[in-house]
Amino acid sequence: MDLDASSGSESATPATAIEGRLNLALRLAASQASSLAGGGGSLVFTTTSDSSFAPRLRAAAGFSSPDDARQAANRAESLAANVIATGDPEVAAGLEIQNEASTTLALPLIVPDRTLGALVIENSADLSTERRDALESLAWSVATQLDYPTLSADLDKLRSESNENLSIADEKTDELLKLSEELFAQDIELLQNNEKLGKIEKLKNDFIEKMSRELRTPLNSIIEATITVLAGENDNLSESSQQTLRNALDEGTAFQRTLENILDLWRIKQNEFPVETQELSFSEVIDETIFSVGDTLGEKPVEIVKVIPEPLPKVRGDLAKINQILFLLLDNAAKFIEEGTIKIGARYENERLCCSIDDTGIGICADDQKYIWNEFYQVDDRASAKYRGAGLGLTLVHDLLILLDGDSMLESEPGKGTRVEFSVPVTLA
């Protein structure tokens, strides 16, 4: 998310075009920093013309909304100013840029004769040496790009003066050559650093692909074998053996679901999760989803009630992704309710399919509601043993809704339950 971007056009002046390209480069750098930090928030500050140490927010990534990014920038402004003033990296804890457990790394954006800004990265865990080195290389690249317009402007100015003042042509030529050499050297450094960052990105992608191949295939075989034994040899097994196999099946299925969520999130970030439109009956989707969450509910005294107009029209949309969103939300509701009712509402209006899920579960306090869409976030880590999950389900819901151009709303009160609504654009079949 760029908080200070100016878009260019074919009729833009050279200065405007350079500024537009610089803003794009800063947005990409913020996104790269967020990815290198393992999904944390990142902020890019630059100095202002009126004060050499006053930071100005230019780009941000890893935040759920522009308001969250601006609030984070306000809290990190003094740290950025100190780093710009001293030119030394700093690590701070407890700035609460995204969450209370954050650790904040601030790196100066330095060129040979001055500091141009600061790159501030929030991460919930200590950064490895490899990630820290990659972030420092990225900070150097950002500083080089920030300094590039100045060097280019100086170069253009010297060329103009050289044409107007032939008497000092030799002197200006030497300066032009020196600046050209500096620009060339910076281009070489940029290529080298981009190559280093590309290798790190490739290692991450290779790991995801290997995890998909090496874990998912044998896991599917284990689950299928367990189901076959339970179905074919159930009468010949003792009660304890049957229960052990059921527990193993539950654990394997839960792990498989977590693995699939991780892979789906990765595919979305890599733009490898295309939207596929087909005809669907949302009433049938709801029935299938209710059946699928039966294992999560188990023996709980919970009733699932459908509150939908009959008949819902058939529509065209991405059946798999809409089914996945509904399942993740309903499974989350089933996980955090011990008894009571889960109501599913649905309607079609204004060319959108709208759905709501109300439960009488444990609810979520107001302070936690703004974080529940974050990756791996859990309201209470101590409850993770009771409420199984890796904290990826709602993150995947959030990313799938963005992919489908949908929206969502959550209301919750501790001890009373939670209501989640979402809608996605569809067309009548």
N, C-alpha and C positions, 0 to 999 in steps of 0.2 A: 504494500500500500504506500503510495507516494503522497506525502502531505504538502508538497510544494512544487508540483510539476507543471510545466507549461508545454503544451503540445505544439509540435511544429507542423508546417504545411509546405506545399511547393512554393508558395509566395513568401515564405518567411525570410527575414534578413539572415545573413550569415551568423550574426551574433545570436539571434533567436534560435537558429538551427543548432548551433553548438550547445546552447543552454538546454534545448530539448533533448539532445543526445546525452548531455551530462546527467540530466534528471533521470533518463532511462537507465543509464549506467549505475546511478546511485540506487535506483529501485532494485535492479538486478543484484547489486552488491549486498543490499540489505537482505534479500531473499537467500543469497548464497550463505551469508553469515548465519542466518536462522537455521538453514539446513546443516551447516557444519557444526553448529552447537547442539545438534540433536533435536531440533524443533523449538528451541527457545525463541524469545522475542529479541529483535535487533533494531537499533536506532542509529542513524547516520546524522551527525551534527557537523556543521561547518561554521567557520568564523564569519562575523558580520563586518561590514565596511566601517562602521562607526567605532567599534571596539575590537581589539585583536583577540580578546579572550571571551567575548560574549558568544555563546553557542546558539546556532540557529538550526532547528530540526529540518532536515531535507528529505528523509525517507525512513520508512519503517516497515518491518515484516514480522510475521509470526504472531500478530494480534488479531483478535476476533472482530474488531471494529476500529474505525478511525478515532473514536472517542477514547477507547482503551489505549491506543498508541499515544495520543496527546497527553493523557494523564500520566502514562509511563515516562514520557519525555519531560514533563514538569518535575517529576520526582528525581530524574537522573540528570537534570540540567546542571546542578552544582558540581556533580562528579565530572561531567563532560568539561565544564569550564576549568576545573582544576587540572585535568589531563592536558587540555590545550595550553594552559599557562606553563606547566612544568615540562611537557613533552615526554612524560614517563607514563607507562602503563600502570593501572591501578585495579585492584580487586576489592570489591565491597560486598558485604552481605546484608540482607534484610531491607533492601530498597523497595521491595514489593512491586517490582516492575510488572510481574504477572501473578506471582503467588508468594506467600510468606516464606517459602523455603528456598527462594531464589538466591543465586550467587551471581553477581554482576561483574563482568570483565570490561574495562574501558581501555581502548587502545588509541594512542594518538595517531593522527593522519599527518605524517611528517614528510616534507621534502627537504632538500639540503639546507635551505636557509630559514625555514619557518615551519610552524605547525598550522595546518589548514583546517583542522577539525578533529573529531573523535568518533570512533566506532564503538558503540556500547552494546554488549551482548549479554542477555540474561539466560541462564541455564540452571536447571534444578539439580544438577550433579556436577562434580568436579570434571573439568575438561581433561582429556588425555593429552600427552605431549604432542602427539601427531595432530590432533584437532587444534591445539593452541598454536602450533607452528603454521598450520593452514590459515587460521584466522589472522595471524600477524602478516602472512604473505598477502592475504586479501586486503588488509588495512594499507599495506604499502601500495597495492594496485589502485585502491580508491584515492589515495593521496596523489598518485601520479596522474590519474584522470582529472582530479580537481585542479592540478597545476597545469594541465595541458592547455586549457584556454589562455592562460597567462603567457605561457611560452609561445603559443601560436600568435597571440596578439603582438608580443614583442617582435616576433619574426616578421610579421606583416609590416609593423611600424618601421623596422630597420630597412626592409626592402624599399618602402616608399621614400624614406630619407636618402637611401642610396641613389635612387633615380633623380632626386631633386638636388642632391649635393655631390656632383661628380668629383669635386675636388678632394673629397674624403672617401672616395669609392673603395680604396684598398682597405682602409680601417673598418668600414662597415662590412665589407666582404668577409673580413676575418671574424667579425662578430656573428655574421649570418652563419658562417661555417661552424662556429662554436655552438650556436644554438641548434643548428641542424644535427650536429653530432650528439648533443644532449637528447634531442627528440628521438633520434635513431636508437641511442642507448636505452632510453626509456621504453621504446617499442620492443626492443629485444627482451628487456626485463619483464614487460607485460606478457609477452608470448611465453616466456619460461614459467612465470607464475600461473598463467592460465593453464598451461600444460600440467603443472603440479596439481592444481585444483581439479582438472579433468581426470587425473589418475585416481584421486580420492573418490570422486563421484562414481567412477567405473568400479572401484573396489566395493562401494556400497551396493551398486546395482548387481554386481556379480554375486554378492552375498545373498541378496534377496532371491535371485534366480536359483541359487544353489539350495537355499532353504526350501523353496517351493518343490524342487526336484527330489532332494534327499530326505525331506521330512514328510511331505504330504503323501507320496506314493506308498511308503511302508506303513504309514499311519492308517491309510485307507484299508490296507490289507489286514492289519491287526484288528480293526473294528469289524470288518466283514467276517474274519475268522471267529471272533468272539460271538457275533450274532449267530453264526452257523452252529457253533457248539451249543449255545443256549437253546437254539431251536431244535436241534437234532438229538442232543444227548441230555435234555433237561431231566427226564425221568431217571436216568442212571447216575445223576450227580446228587451229592448230599446237599442239604440246605445251605451249609456254610460255603460249599464250592460254588453253588448258584449265586449266592450273594457276592462272593468275591469277583465272579465274572461280571455281574451287573455293575459293581463298583468300578471295575476296570473299563467297562463300556462307557459308563458315565464320564470318567476322567478322560478317556480317549476322545469322546465326542466333544467335550468342553475344550480340549486342547486343539482339536481340529477346527472348531469354530473360531478360536482365537487366531489360529494360523491363517484361516481364510480372511478374517478381518484385517490382519496385518498386510496380506497380499493385496486385498482390494484397496486399502488406503494407499499403498505404494503405486498400484496401477493408476489411481486417480491422479496422484501427483505427477506421474510420468505421462499423463494424457493418453493412457492405453486402456481406457474404460469407456468405449464409445456408447452413446445413447442409441438404443435400438427400439423403434416404435412398432407396436403390434396391437391387435385388438385384445381387450381384456375385460373380464367381468369382475368388478371389485368385490361384489358379494361373494364370489367363489374364492377370491384372494383372502378375504377375511376368514372364511370357513377353514381354508387350508392353514392359515396362520394360527388360528385357535387350536387346531389339532397339533401343530408343530410345537407349541409351548406346553403341551401336556407333561412332558418330562420335567420341565422346570417347575411346574406347580406340584407335581407329585401327588401326595395325599393331603395337601393343604385344603382347608374348607373355604375355597375361593370359587365364586361363580362368575363366569364371563357372560356378559349380556350384550347383545347387539341392539343398537338403537339407530336403525337406518330406515329411510323411506323405501317402500316397495312399489314397483321395482326400481333399483338403480339402473340407469341406462348403461349400455355397453359403450366403452370409450376406447380411444387409441392412445397408448403411452408405452413407456418402457416397463413391461410386466415384471421382469426380474428385479429391477431396482426398486420399484414401488413395493413389491412383495418383500424385499430385503429390509426396506425402511420400516414397514409395518411390523415385520417379525422382530426386529431389533428393539423397537419401542415396546411392543407387547411383552417380549421376553424380559426386558428390563423391569416392567411393571410387575410381572409374575415373580421376579426374583426378590423384590423388596416389599412383598405383601405376605402376611402370615394368615390372614383371614379377611373375609369381606367380599367386595365386588369389584370387578373390572368392567367398565362400560366402553364399548366401541361405537362411536358415531361416525356416519359418513353421509356426504351429500355431493351433488354436482351443481355448481353455480358459476356463472360468469366464465365459462370455459376453463374451470379449474376443478380438480377432484380434491375435496376437503375431507379430512379425517381427524377425529379426536379420540383420545384414550384417557379415561378417568379411572383412577384407582384409589382405594382406601388404605394405601400402604403407609410406610414410615414417614414419607414426605422429605423435603429438602429445605434447609434454612436459607434465608435470603442471601447470606454472605457467600454460600457455596454455589448458588444457582448460576452465577456468571462464569464459573469455572468448569461446569460439568461437561461442556462440549470439548474441552481440551483433551489431548491424547494422554492416556494412562492416568487421568485424574480420578481419584476416588474420595468420596466425602469423608470417610473414616477408614484409614488403613487397617485399624484393629478389627474392623468388621469384614475384611477381605476373606478370612477363612470361612465365615458364615455365608456371605454373599459372594459366590464365586464369580470371578471376572477380572479382566486385565484393564478395564477402563477405556476400551476402544469402541464399544458399541455406539454410544451417543456421538463420538467423534466421526464415526463412519456415517451415521445418519446425517450429521451436519454437512459433510462433504458431498454425500449423494444428493442432498437437496440443492446444494449450490450447482452441482453438475446438471440437475434437471430444471434449473431456474425456479426452484420452489422456495418456500419460506416456512418458518416454524414459530411457535410461541409456547412458553412453559410457565405454568403457575403452580406453586406448591406451598404447603404449610406443614411444618413438622407435626407428626401425630395425626394428621387428618387426610393426607394423600396428595396426589399430584395429577395435574391435567396437562397433557401435551397435545397441541394441535399442529397439523402440517397441511400444506396444500401444494399441488403440482399442476402445471398447465397440461391439459389433455384436449383432445377433440372428440366429438361424438363419432361413434363408429357408423 
